[in-house]
């Protein structure tokens, strides 16, 4: 098993679904479960067929989206909360 390819594929799947969620404003857990399965199958197939450089670019773009949506937004909320508390004092 190629662990590195597996990790890249997982990031690409989650990142691609995250990008699609930002583009498509549909609610519902079932919708995104189906999208995740379809995207996961597509990414897994693409990971096996695409050259490694194309997969690296894909993972870079989707990984950056994941970083922004999770870590960066969490830090932003934390900073806003701290700034709000400092403003109240």
C-alpha positions, 0 to 999 in steps of 0.5 A: 500500500502506498501510504503517501498516495492514500493520504493525498487521496484522502485530502483531495476527497475531503478538500474537493467536497469542501470546495463543492460545499462552498460552491453549492448551497444545498443543505442536508446530510444525505446530499453531501454523503452522496456527493462524498461517495461520488467524489471519493470514487472519482478522486480514487480513480484519478489518483491512480491515473493522473501523473503525480504532479497533477495530483500534487496541484489538486491536493495543494488547492484542496488542502489550502481550502481545507486549511482556510475553512477549518484552521484559519476560520477557527483562529479568526473567530478566536481572535474576534472573541478575544478582541470583543472581550478586550473591547468590553473591559 
